[in-house]
Amino acid sequence: MRLRLAVAAMLPLLALAACSGTSTSSQETGPTRTVKHAMGETKVPMTPQRVVVLDTDKLDTMVTLGLAPVGAAQAQENQKWPAYLGSALSATKAVGTLQAPNIEAIMALKPDLILGSKFRQASFYDKLSKIAPTVFTEKVGVTWKENFLLDAEALGKKDQATQLLSAYETRAKEVGAKFSKVEVGIVRFMPTEIRVYGPESFSGIVVGDAGIPRPAAQQLADQQDKRFGKLSQENIAKGDADAIFYSAYGEAAAKSQATVTGGPLWKGLKAVKSGNAHNVDDEIWMLGIGVTAAGKILDDLEKYLTPLA
């Protein structure tokens, strides 16, 4: 009799323990949709409310769709959220870096959806998917439009995303029509090198969507990777064009930029001599990788370029 009573008393506790074992994931609560992605298929909530994002493009995606993540990984520790996204991310908590997301910090936010990238976080997928439904895009940069639509699908906003992407592409053609004879160069200063950005980089794709031509040297035809090529101060002329848009990634790169742009080789470039070299926001041109950033690149093209006869 005592044994039966003891067992009966234990049953509610066992049931509670069993329930608590799945409380960190919302995969089995409420209605869901199945999303196919880079790591397989995942059931996600119909309308996720607490989203954690693990790449910079997904910050742009969420703000573009009128949303804000509860947590986000940073390119570097203690980095500020992109200024071009305004105050939308003021309540977003940092959860480690793109290369090393903080699993404990993510868990503490009790997300109901995690958006990441196979390219950067494949090794974390199993741990993340135990916390919440997790959807990964394949790559970053060159597939930014596909990534935007996939992330929007996971967020339950694919129709809105399709409309926004279409509106961007329409505007790109309208802006570019005025500058179809202007060749544009894209140069970026990094802490230890200088890069010229090609047709498969984010900013290169935006310029291409506008139908604005690029110099032959910046097509990177001799490279398999057409995102960017490396320059030196001595061959900086490969970055030249009718107009140059250039930026710097971080303080060390900004110092390098100041040195190079103050030198005679840079000052001898056609774009510089004609007053058509423009220092632009690196967060927008290089890190944004989304519809809102792409729209701001179009703003810069419209603001700075002058049609050629």
Buried (B, 14 or more C-beta within 10 A) or exposed (E): EEEEEEEEEEEEEEEEEEEEEEEEBBBEEEEBBEBEBBBEEBEBBEEBEBBBBBBBBBBBBBBBBEBBBBBBBBBEEEEEBBEBBEEBBEEBBBBBBBEEBBBEBBBEBBBBBBBBBBBBBEEBBEBBBBBBBBBBBBBBBBBBBEBBBBBBBBBBBBEBBBEBBEEBBEBBEEBBEBBEEBBBBBBBBBEEEBBBBBBBBBBBBBBBBBEBBBBEBBBBEEEEEBBBBEBEEEEBEBBBBBBBBBBBBBEEBBEBBEEBBEEEBBEEBBBBEEEBBBBBBBBBBBBBBBBBBBBBBBEBBBEBBEEEE
